[in-house]
Amino acid sequence: MTSLAGSVWPEIPEAPLLVVPLGSVEQHGHHLPLGTDTSVACAVAETAAGALDGALLAPALAYGASGEHEGFPGTISLGTEALTGLLVEYGRSAGRWAGRILVVNGHGGNLDALRAAVPLLRSEGRDVAWFPCGVAGGDAHAGRTETSLMLHVEPDGVREDRAVAGATAPLGALLPRLRAEGVRGVSPTGVLGDPAGASAAEGAALLADLADRLVAAAGPWDVDGAGRLRG
């Protein structure tokens, strides 16, 4: 795995696979840093890129669409329209020399932009796909799942003594209120889930599984109509 930011142009391999972490700057409760989604996306992308021949790891795109979290100080949202435009122009530029572009997404709020931008890029003949850092059965936001991941990836950033639970109902049940009121209207703590029981060991296992799934999906490179890499 080679770092794009640390390379000089003659070192760039011909038509590489460019792996691009995509995150956000948004509140993650009282105990997780604002850059949590970016940190997780970077860790998954870096781990997977190390196992992919000829992969080139790009600097993270650290801002996303986080309007639902704007009731909390610190959140910075580009919005879906601006993020879509950014992804399109990024893909068009990088696509001039990269053979494939794989966006590793760490924030659910970025999905609408990815579903708009990546199919457009593909329709223009650019081989772009995206992969979500989603954990089956995990809680939605700043709960046990993300806390465990961060205890492994960036333990110094976790304020474990400040961790409190938030709204623990299933995300599907919360969505109507989330859309109408934003996260703060549903959970004053900013947490959707409960960080209790989180551990670095669990986070290491979650990261390994995410990276393994990404590597396995990158082999066949089977992309669905929304631009998502299946696997």
Secondary structure, DSSP 4 states (H G I P E B T S, - for coil): -EESTT--GGGSPSS-EEEEEE--B--BTTTB-TTHHHHHHHHHHHHHHTTSTTEEEPPPB--B--GGGTTSTT-BB--HHHHHHHHHHHHHHHTTT-SEEEEEE--GGGHHHHHHHHHHHHHTT--EEEEE---TT--SBSSHHHHHHHHHH-GGG--GGG----B-S-HHHHHHHHHHHHHHHH-TTS-BS--TT--HHHHHHHHHHHHHHHHHHHTTT-B-TTSBBP-
